[in-house]
């Protein structure tokens, strides 16, 4: 399973992992953009921001060099309706030779196309799924595999507009609609866990995965190799991607080691 690539201290700590129970996970490093900088928010709260990098392009390159197969770029200014970071997104996409998925503030067909024009490989629809389901369905038919659904929930209810509003929809009902529209992947976040370093909400993830054949990218909760191991062993196989953010910026998880362990 690739454990030979781990550093000696990490190998010692995780030498007792059951390799047969560890399935492959595609680990997707996150870059959250606010005013052109890399930041992280605790539970999506714009007043609880930690700023990490003034140069998101350098950070993107470092993730690619560590072996990342995909990047997750979120435009927080777009999500909050306070601007956009298309220049930074374009620079990131042009700097790396791996797919970039991006969301935040995607409200119209023009927003989708603008992000694809920046060379993003995939665009994530979030608030639009709730506020304009007819357009979301039309976009799903038009762009097909280039679209990913972003579902952010608190206690089974979907939040919108950068998590500042309640969308009035239940998670499982939305999953059903998304599948019927032809979207195949969902980035699913339990908001209470995002940016908190407390591990994934495995119960919620497992329940969501059992409800639908959608492929699920787990978001909000990566903290260590152990948290990823729990994700790989305690959720269904359609939870096959995991976004990692704060753990990489604060050093509780080494990207190259994690990729080696779950490849």
Rosetta silent file (secondary structure, phi, psi, omega in degrees, C-alpha in Angstrom):
SEQUENCE: XXXXXXXXXXXXXXXXXXXXXXXXXXXXXXXXXXXXXXXXXXXXXXXXXXXXXXXXXXXXXXXXXXXXXXXXXXXXXXXXXXXXXXXXXXXXXXXXXXXXXXXXXXXXXXXXXXXXXXXXXXXXXXXXXXXXXXXXXXXXXXXXXXXXXXXXXXXXXXXXXXXXXXXXXXXXXXXXXXXXXXXXXXXXXXXXXXXXXXXXXXXXXXXXXXXXXXXXXXXXXXXXXXXXXXXXXXXXXXXXXXXXXXXXXXXXXXXXXXXXXXX
SCORE:     score description
SCORE:     0.000 S_00000001
   1 L     0.000    2.803  176.143    0.000    0.000    0.000 S_00000001
   2 L    93.405   13.374 -177.402    2.967    2.323   -0.142 S_00000001
   3 H   -68.907  -17.425  178.582    3.779    2.606    3.569 S_00000001
   4 H   -60.140  -20.259 -176.462    7.487    2.271    2.775 S_00000001
   5 H   -83.194   -6.814 -178.389    7.410    5.927    1.741 S_00000001
   6 L   -73.862  151.380  174.626    6.547    7.192    5.212 S_00000001
   7 L   -67.513  161.361 -176.193    9.138    8.859    7.381 S_00000001
   8 H   -57.940  -47.730  179.697   10.518    6.796   10.255 S_00000001
   9 H   -62.316  -41.678 -179.219    8.520    8.525   13.045 S_00000001
  10 H   -66.903  -41.801  179.079    5.292    8.334   11.032 S_00000001
  11 H   -59.783  -39.890 -179.950    5.910    4.719   10.083 S_00000001
  12 H   -64.076  -42.599 -177.054    6.426    3.854   13.756 S_00000001
  13 H   -68.681  -31.182 -173.892    3.191    5.538   14.780 S_00000001
  14 H  -115.528   18.257 -177.725    1.116    3.886   12.076 S_00000001
  15 L   -66.174  -16.754 -176.500    2.869    0.550   11.652 S_00000001
  16 L   -97.810    8.374  175.165   -0.125   -1.219   13.189 S_00000001
  17 L   -61.942  144.390  175.128   -2.610    0.025   10.585 S_00000001
  18 L   -84.759  100.306 -175.829   -4.519   -2.779    8.896 S_00000001
  19 H   -61.984  -33.186 -178.242   -3.384   -2.331    5.298 S_00000001
  20 H   -65.916  -22.542 -178.466   -6.050   -4.699    4.022 S_00000001
  21 H   -94.063   -5.908 -175.910   -8.723   -2.372    5.419 S_00000001
  22 L   -95.295  107.661  178.209   -7.213    0.786    3.950 S_00000001
  23 L   -87.701  169.057 -179.298   -8.713    1.558    0.575 S_00000001
  24 L   -70.908  136.490  171.518   -7.389    4.096   -1.852 S_00000001
  25 L  -126.420  134.403  170.623   -8.326    7.741   -1.273 S_00000001
  26 E   -85.506  117.304 -177.000   -7.573   10.574   -3.658 S_00000001
  27 E   -94.655  126.885 -171.402   -6.312   13.375   -1.413 S_00000001
  28 E  -119.402  103.595  178.985   -7.174   16.852   -2.656 S_00000001
  29 E   -65.975  144.419 -176.554   -5.331   19.818   -1.097 S_00000001
  30 E  -107.521  141.463  170.955   -7.450   22.941   -0.609 S_00000001
  31 E  -126.200  110.819  178.107   -6.643   26.557   -1.346 S_00000001
  32 E   -98.325  121.125 -174.055   -9.241   28.982    0.006 S_00000001
  33 E  -101.599  130.162  171.882   -8.851   32.426   -1.554 S_00000001
  34 E  -140.836  117.381 -175.614   -9.781   35.685    0.094 S_00000001
  35 L    52.402   40.145  175.136   -8.492   38.917   -1.420 S_00000001
  36 L    79.588    2.530 -178.545   -5.911   36.882   -3.299 S_00000001
  37 E  -110.369  158.150  172.240   -4.470   35.200   -0.187 S_00000001
  38 E   -83.315  124.542  179.642   -4.661   31.648    1.138 S_00000001
  39 E  -136.648  169.323  168.542   -6.815   31.563    4.266 S_00000001
  40 E  -134.812  142.589  177.364   -8.834   29.114    6.353 S_00000001
  41 E  -112.359  142.458  174.510  -12.068   29.837    8.164 S_00000001
  42 H   -83.726  119.108  179.575  -13.316   28.055   11.273 S_00000001
  43 H    54.953   30.263  176.701  -16.765   26.565   10.525 S_00000001
  44 H    72.486   10.661 -176.514  -17.030   28.874    7.507 S_00000001
  45 L   -83.579  116.148 -177.722  -17.224   31.988    9.709 S_00000001
  46 L   -64.912  -15.067  177.261  -15.668   34.983    7.877 S_00000001
  47 L   -88.038   -4.931 -178.653  -14.823   36.599   11.221 S_00000001
  48 L  -118.459   63.455 -174.177  -12.715   33.572   12.248 S_00000001
  49 E  -102.762  139.342  169.413  -10.065   33.709    9.554 S_00000001
  50 E  -118.716  124.103 -179.431   -6.464   32.576    9.664 S_00000001
  51 E   -94.794  133.916 -175.751   -4.266   33.857    6.837 S_00000001
  52 E  -114.356  -46.594 -172.627   -1.448   31.587    5.662 S_00000001
  53 E  -135.362  140.064  170.874    0.006   32.637    2.307 S_00000001
  54 L   -88.375  -11.301 -176.081    0.199   35.768    0.204 S_00000001
  55 L  -123.722   85.938 -178.703    1.213   33.618   -2.778 S_00000001
  56 H   -65.730  -25.024  178.847   -1.370   30.944   -3.572 S_00000001
  57 H   -65.705  -44.186  177.791    0.459   30.007   -6.772 S_00000001
  58 H   -61.263  -39.913  179.004    3.553   28.953   -4.831 S_00000001
  59 H   -65.057  -42.480  178.398    1.342   26.920   -2.516 S_00000001
  60 H   -60.613  -43.400  178.894   -0.361   25.231   -5.472 S_00000001
  61 H   -61.995  -39.818 -179.043    3.005   24.318   -6.962 S_00000001
  62 H   -66.356  -36.577  177.081    4.155   22.833   -3.666 S_00000001
  63 H   -65.936  -42.283  179.093    1.049   20.653   -3.481 S_00000001
  64 H   -64.300  -40.625  179.620    1.593   19.418   -7.029 S_00000001
  65 H   -66.283  -27.357  178.357    5.242   18.670   -6.312 S_00000001
  66 L   -78.101   -6.906  176.707    4.181   16.621   -3.265 S_00000001
  67 L   110.226    6.652  179.491    2.159   14.366   -5.545 S_00000001
  68 L   -60.041  139.911  178.422   -1.356   15.811   -5.458 S_00000001
  69 L   -96.578  -10.295 -177.354   -3.535   14.596   -8.326 S_00000001
  70 E  -161.501  151.658  175.068   -6.070   17.414   -8.012 S_00000001
  71 E  -119.535  149.227  178.507   -6.482   20.797   -6.300 S_00000001
  72 E  -116.681  113.422 -176.327   -9.558   22.278   -4.643 S_00000001
  73 E  -117.313  122.609 -178.665   -9.764   26.078   -4.955 S_00000001
  74 E  -113.794  128.486  176.390  -12.541   28.012   -3.220 S_00000001
  75 E   -91.762   94.757 -177.436  -13.272   31.671   -3.943 S_00000001
  76 H   -67.917  -35.045  177.244  -14.460   32.881   -0.552 S_00000001
  77 H   -62.648  -39.161  175.713  -15.014   36.425   -1.778 S_00000001
  78 H   -64.351  -42.373 -179.412  -17.305   35.011   -4.441 S_00000001
  79 H   -62.755  -37.739 -178.433  -19.133   32.884   -1.891 S_00000001
  80 H   -87.051   -3.312 -179.671  -19.711   35.881    0.381 S_00000001
  81 L    73.294   26.486 -176.412  -20.684   38.152   -2.509 S_00000001
  82 L  -112.930   15.044 -179.373  -17.807   40.537   -1.838 S_00000001
  83 L   140.646 -161.031  178.953  -15.824   40.131   -5.053 S_00000001
  84 L  -154.141  165.120 -176.642  -14.002   37.382   -6.901 S_00000001
  85 L  -127.236   44.822 -176.667  -10.553   35.863   -7.325 S_00000001
  86 H   -66.220  -34.613  179.105  -10.507   34.895  -10.994 S_00000001
  87 H   -64.024  -43.028  178.537   -7.005   36.269  -11.563 S_00000001
  88 H   -66.767  -40.135  178.011   -5.620   34.113   -8.761 S_00000001
  89 H   -60.784  -46.330 -179.931   -7.584   31.101  -10.024 S_00000001
  90 H   -60.740  -42.289 -179.416   -6.209   31.532  -13.542 S_00000001
  91 H   -63.171  -40.536  177.944   -2.671   31.857  -12.210 S_00000001
  92 H   -64.048  -48.469 -178.326   -3.036   28.656  -10.172 S_00000001
  93 H   -60.644  -37.286 -179.002   -4.487   26.689  -13.104 S_00000001
  94 H   -77.010  -15.718 -174.817   -1.700   27.854  -15.400 S_00000001
  95 H   -91.765  -16.400 -175.744    1.009   27.006  -12.853 S_00000001
  96 L  -125.455  156.362 -179.599    0.182   23.309  -12.340 S_00000001
  97 L  -108.056   33.574  176.888   -0.360   20.331  -14.626 S_00000001
  98 L  -127.271  156.855 -178.867   -3.088   18.694  -12.542 S_00000001
  99 E   -62.395  144.667  175.213   -6.870   19.244  -12.583 S_00000001
 100 E  -119.123  125.940  172.105   -8.269   22.103  -10.525 S_00000001
 101 E  -104.517  139.594 -173.585  -11.820   22.007   -9.154 S_00000001
 102 E  -144.572  145.407  177.272  -13.208   25.332   -8.028 S_00000001
 103 E  -149.183 -177.704 -178.686  -16.297   26.822   -6.434 S_00000001
 104 L   107.469  105.485  177.937  -17.515   29.814   -4.488 S_00000001
 105 L    80.273   18.875  178.920  -19.881   32.412   -5.911 S_00000001
 106 L   -87.177  101.529 -173.720  -21.004   30.346   -8.901 S_00000001
 107 L  -117.147  -17.035 -173.602  -24.524   31.678   -9.416 S_00000001
 108 L  -137.612  169.890  174.435  -24.976   31.859  -13.222 S_00000001
 109 H   -61.532  -38.326  179.169  -24.007   30.145  -16.469 S_00000001
 110 H   -62.704  -35.677  178.040  -21.525   32.985  -17.034 S_00000001
 111 H   -64.759  -41.336  177.906  -19.902   32.196  -13.669 S_00000001
 112 H   -61.995  -48.900 -176.495  -19.425   28.571  -14.696 S_00000001
 113 H   -65.376  -36.350  179.926  -17.945   29.529  -18.049 S_00000001
 114 H   -61.274  -38.649 -179.954  -15.661   32.169  -16.507 S_00000001
 115 H   -73.869  -35.743  174.105  -14.059   29.561  -14.276 S_00000001
 116 H   -66.915  -35.198  177.819  -13.651   27.108  -17.138 S_00000001
 117 H   -66.971  -20.820  174.534  -12.103   29.938  -19.161 S_00000001
 118 L   -82.198    4.662  179.603   -9.550   30.255  -16.343 S_00000001
 119 L    80.768   16.640  170.921   -8.560   26.647  -17.199 S_00000001
 120 L   -66.756  144.072 -179.950  -10.325   25.041  -14.248 S_00000001
 121 L   -85.559  -31.835 -177.417  -11.184   21.419  -14.989 S_00000001
 122 E  -138.786  145.588  177.768  -14.288   21.246  -12.788 S_00000001
 123 E  -120.161  135.636 -176.666  -16.715   23.810  -11.390 S_00000001
 124 E  -100.537  124.566  174.459  -18.608   23.282   -8.135 S_00000001
 125 E   -95.867  129.391  178.779  -22.225   24.388   -7.848 S_00000001
 126 L  -122.056  -88.627 -179.061  -23.397   25.153   -4.335 S_00000001
 127 H   -54.296  -36.786 -178.721  -25.962   27.856   -3.588 S_00000001
 128 H   -57.878  -32.897  179.073  -27.268   27.614   -7.152 S_00000001
 129 H   -58.241  -33.158 -176.922  -28.502   24.086   -6.469 S_00000001
 130 H   -92.454  -46.199 -170.910  -30.943   25.514   -3.937 S_00000001
 131 H   -82.056  -23.641 -179.821  -31.792   28.960   -5.243 S_00000001
 132 L  -146.164   68.714 -176.247  -32.169   28.090   -8.930 S_00000001
 133 H   -62.212  -29.018  178.579  -32.603   24.333   -9.356 S_00000001
 134 H   -64.527  -43.885  177.502  -33.949   24.747  -12.901 S_00000001
 135 H   -67.189  -40.205  178.891  -30.723   26.448  -13.991 S_00000001
 136 H   -58.390  -42.860  179.334  -28.645   23.911  -12.065 S_00000001
 137 H   -65.089  -41.620  179.028  -30.358   21.100  -13.948 S_00000001
 138 H   -64.721  -41.328  178.569  -29.808   22.836  -17.283 S_00000001
 139 H   -65.155  -38.794  178.484  -26.133   23.416  -16.495 S_00000001
 140 H   -60.813  -39.110  178.452  -25.726   19.784  -15.486 S_00000001
 141 H   -69.966  -36.456 -175.966  -27.064   18.751  -18.886 S_00000001
 142 H   -76.328  -43.903 -172.484  -24.860   21.281  -20.697 S_00000001
 143 H  -101.294  -16.247  173.302  -21.552   20.802  -18.891 S_00000001
 144 H    51.661 -117.770 -171.783  -22.019   17.208  -17.715 S_00000001
 145 H   -69.757   -7.651  178.437  -18.855   15.796  -16.114 S_00000001
 146 H   -78.781   -8.873 -178.047  -17.322   19.262  -15.719 S_00000001
 147 E  -106.714  142.373  174.620  -19.721   20.017  -12.861 S_00000001
 148 E  -126.002  142.326  175.201  -19.542   18.902   -9.231 S_00000001
 149 E   -89.179  138.368  174.395  -22.207   19.560   -6.606 S_00000001
 150 E  -110.584  114.434 -178.314  -21.172   21.209   -3.354 S_00000001
 151 E  -117.868  115.822 -178.601  -23.423   20.275   -0.437 S_00000001
 152 E  -115.745  124.445 -169.738  -22.672   21.891    2.917 S_00000001
 153 E  -131.760  150.584  167.507  -24.872   20.809    5.797 S_00000001
 154 E  -122.127  117.920  177.146  -25.653   21.362    9.443 S_00000001
 155 L    51.382   41.661  175.290  -27.574   18.508   11.072 S_00000001
 156 L    83.918    1.206  178.727  -28.872   17.274    7.731 S_00000001
 157 E  -114.600  138.039 -172.229  -29.996   20.691    6.459 S_00000001
 158 E   -81.278  137.469  174.655  -28.215   22.466    3.610 S_00000001
 159 E  -106.538  154.076 -176.916  -26.580   25.887    4.081 S_00000001
 160 E  -134.649  175.515  176.135  -25.986   28.408    1.270 S_00000001
 161 L    50.331   61.861  179.076  -24.196   31.666    0.430 S_00000001
 162 L    65.092   26.327  178.183  -20.917   30.860    2.083 S_00000001
 163 L    72.142   13.380 -178.992  -22.796   29.039    4.876 S_00000001
 164 L   -87.955  -11.882 -177.818  -24.340   32.314    6.004 S_00000001
 165 E  -133.306  156.048  173.748  -27.894   31.250    5.135 S_00000001
 166 E   -91.998  132.813 -174.075  -30.068   28.171    5.485 S_00000001
 167 E   -84.012  -10.151  178.786  -31.173   26.766    2.149 S_00000001
 168 E    75.741   14.624  178.916  -34.438   25.238    3.345 S_00000001
 169 E  -124.345  148.064  173.561  -33.599   21.820    1.886 S_00000001
 170 E   -84.984  146.168 -176.794  -32.709   18.535    3.486 S_00000001
 171 H   -55.119  -49.124 -173.152  -29.428   16.967    2.456 S_00000001
 172 H   -67.935  -34.084  175.935  -30.863   13.655    1.316 S_00000001
 173 H   -65.190  -40.899  179.489  -33.554   15.290   -0.824 S_00000001
 174 H   -67.204  -40.586  176.172  -30.917   17.398   -2.535 S_00000001
 175 H   -55.966  -42.333 -179.127  -28.711   14.356   -3.133 S_00000001
 176 H   -61.921  -45.503  179.528  -31.659   12.694   -4.877 S_00000001
 177 H   -63.389  -45.077 -178.229  -32.184   15.703   -7.166 S_00000001
 178 H   -57.604  -44.345  179.363  -28.489   16.005   -7.965 S_00000001
 179 H   -62.742  -41.980  179.725  -28.336   12.376   -9.053 S_00000001
 180 H   -65.792  -28.989  178.682  -31.412   12.788  -11.246 S_00000001
 181 H   -75.333  -14.568  179.307  -29.829   15.810  -12.942 S_00000001
 182 L   100.964    1.878  174.528  -26.857   13.697  -13.981 S_00000001
 183 L   -75.512  136.174 -171.935  -24.209   15.111  -11.653 S_00000001
 184 L  -106.053  -18.224 -177.048  -21.993   12.273  -10.455 S_00000001
 185 E  -129.004  142.994  177.059  -19.840   13.762   -7.673 S_00000001
 186 E  -124.882  131.469  165.324  -20.609   15.747   -4.530 S_00000001
 187 E   -89.194  114.174 -173.096  -18.202   17.630   -2.302 S_00000001
 188 E  -113.018  125.643 -177.922  -19.889   17.095    1.053 S_00000001
 189 E  -124.181  128.254  165.690  -19.050   19.164    4.117 S_00000001
 190 E   -89.703  109.382 -169.070  -20.350   18.913    7.649 S_00000001
 191 H   -58.555  -36.099 -177.134  -19.947   22.563    8.591 S_00000001
 192 H   -61.247  -23.188 -177.695  -19.471   21.937   12.307 S_00000001
 193 H   -96.083  -16.218 -170.429  -16.236   20.063   11.561 S_00000001
 194 L   -67.858  127.964  177.616  -14.745   22.356    8.922 S_00000001
 195 L    71.780   10.578 -174.582  -11.485   24.005    9.928 S_00000001
 196 L  -101.355  -13.973  179.165  -11.732   22.659   13.473 S_00000001
 197 L    67.215   28.306 -175.482   -9.139   19.873   13.323 S_00000001
 198 L  -110.363   11.145 -179.636  -11.466   17.462   15.086 S_00000001
 199 L    88.132  165.787 -179.393  -11.752   14.751   12.449 S_00000001
 200 L   -73.349  153.996  168.580  -14.542   13.898   10.038 S_00000001
 201 L   -83.268   87.618 -173.008  -18.150   13.395   11.037 S_00000001
 202 H   -66.166  -33.987  179.034  -17.991    9.752    9.991 S_00000001
 203 H   -63.603  -46.068 -179.986  -21.590    9.015   10.932 S_00000001
 204 H   -66.123  -41.657  179.364  -22.910   11.792    8.704 S_00000001
 205 H   -64.094  -45.305  179.466  -20.603   10.844    5.838 S_00000001
 206 H   -62.834  -41.740 -179.975  -21.511    7.165    6.026 S_00000001
 207 H   -64.124  -43.988  179.149  -25.205    7.997    6.176 S_00000001
 208 H   -62.612  -41.628 -178.308  -24.942   10.344    3.182 S_00000001
 209 H   -67.558  -34.348  178.707  -23.003    7.767    1.179 S_00000001
 210 H   -71.417  -23.772 -176.542  -25.550    5.040    1.918 S_00000001
 211 H   -75.747  -20.005 -169.665  -28.373    7.300    0.718 S_00000001
 212 L  -152.424  150.218  174.746  -27.055    7.669   -2.820 S_00000001
 213 L   -80.462    2.735  177.870  -24.718    6.107   -5.386 S_00000001
 214 L   -55.425  144.716  171.331  -23.101    9.523   -5.905 S_00000001
 215 E   -78.736  134.632 -172.075  -19.333    9.629   -5.567 S_00000001
 216 E  -117.957  130.561  169.995  -18.511   11.694   -2.504 S_00000001
 217 E   -99.227  115.065 -179.472  -15.568   13.926   -1.760 S_00000001
 218 E   -76.591  134.155 -179.772  -15.311   14.303    2.020 S_00000001
 219 E  -137.771  142.875  177.692  -14.544   17.811    3.204 S_00000001
 220 L    87.942   86.358  176.592  -14.122   19.316    6.645 S_00000001
 221 L   146.634  -11.999  179.103  -12.289   17.183    9.164 S_00000001
 222 L   -65.993  128.292 -179.631   -8.893   16.023    7.925 S_00000001
 223 L  -133.651  -33.186 -174.577   -6.415   16.441   10.761 S_00000001
 224 L  -157.711  174.022  173.734   -3.959   13.557   10.658 S_00000001
 225 H   -58.681  -35.921 -179.567   -3.225   10.233    9.012 S_00000001
 226 H   -63.397  -38.239  179.630   -5.418    8.659   11.668 S_00000001
 227 H   -68.606  -35.032  176.173   -8.431   10.765   10.641 S_00000001
 228 H   -70.668  -37.965  176.538   -7.939    9.728    7.019 S_00000001
 229 H   -60.710  -42.480  178.291   -7.550    6.094    8.081 S_00000001
 230 H   -63.025  -40.807  178.131  -10.873    6.335    9.918 S_00000001
 231 H   -60.846  -42.926 -176.541  -12.479    7.831    6.818 S_00000001
 232 H   -71.255  -24.518 -175.105  -11.156    4.991    4.656 S_00000001
 233 H  -105.788  -15.196 -173.678  -12.315    2.239    6.983 S_00000001
 234 H  -119.034   13.051  174.893  -15.597    3.590    8.383 S_00000001
 235 L  -131.022  159.212  179.208  -17.374    4.933    5.305 S_00000001
 236 L   -64.578  163.922 -173.573  -18.659    3.247    2.125 S_00000001
 237 L   -66.501  -19.820  178.668  -16.418    2.913   -0.931 S_00000001
 238 L   -76.784   -4.041  166.424  -18.163    5.738   -2.804 S_00000001
 239 E   -87.404   90.998 -167.674  -16.485    8.146   -0.361 S_00000001
 240 E  -118.262   -7.505  175.000  -13.353    8.085   -2.497 S_00000001
 241 E  -124.647  152.570  177.668  -11.855   11.596   -2.365 S_00000001
 242 E  -140.393  126.187  177.014  -10.880   13.697    0.660 S_00000001
 243 E   -86.292  136.239  179.592  -10.146   17.414    0.760 S_00000001
 244 E  -124.411  126.962 -178.998   -7.360   18.482    3.103 S_00000001
 245 L  -124.497  -90.374 -171.891   -6.902   22.087    4.151 S_00000001
 246 H   -55.779  -35.517 -178.807   -5.906   23.375    7.551 S_00000001
 247 H   -59.121  -34.020  178.754   -3.970   20.211    8.467 S_00000001
 248 H   -74.643  -38.392 -177.408   -1.513   20.919    5.644 S_00000001
 249 H   -72.528  -30.374 -177.135   -1.083   24.572    6.534 S_00000001
 250 H  -101.505    0.146  170.787   -0.533   23.888   10.228 S_00000001
 251 L    81.786   14.590  176.689    1.674   20.827    9.754 S_00000001
 252 L   -83.259   -7.555  179.162   -0.438   18.143   11.435 S_00000001
 253 L  -144.534  130.651  176.492   -0.450   16.204    8.165 S_00000001
 254 L   -95.888  123.080 -172.920    2.302   15.778    5.580 S_00000001
 255 H   -63.401  -46.428 -177.961    0.828   15.623    2.091 S_00000001
 256 H   -61.931  -41.759  178.608    3.475   13.408    0.490 S_00000001
 257 H   -64.089  -43.017 -178.381    3.295   10.894    3.350 S_00000001
 258 H   -65.603  -42.409  178.302   -0.506   10.830    3.249 S_00000001
 259 H   -61.015  -42.285  178.434   -0.572   10.313   -0.522 S_00000001
 260 H   -62.166  -37.161 -175.722    1.879    7.432   -0.169 S_00000001
 261 H   -73.781  -28.431 -173.645   -0.246    5.835    2.549 S_00000001
 262 H  -115.598   17.531  177.593   -3.549    5.966    0.657 S_00000001
 263 L   -92.162    0.000    0.000   -2.439    5.334   -2.937 S_00000001
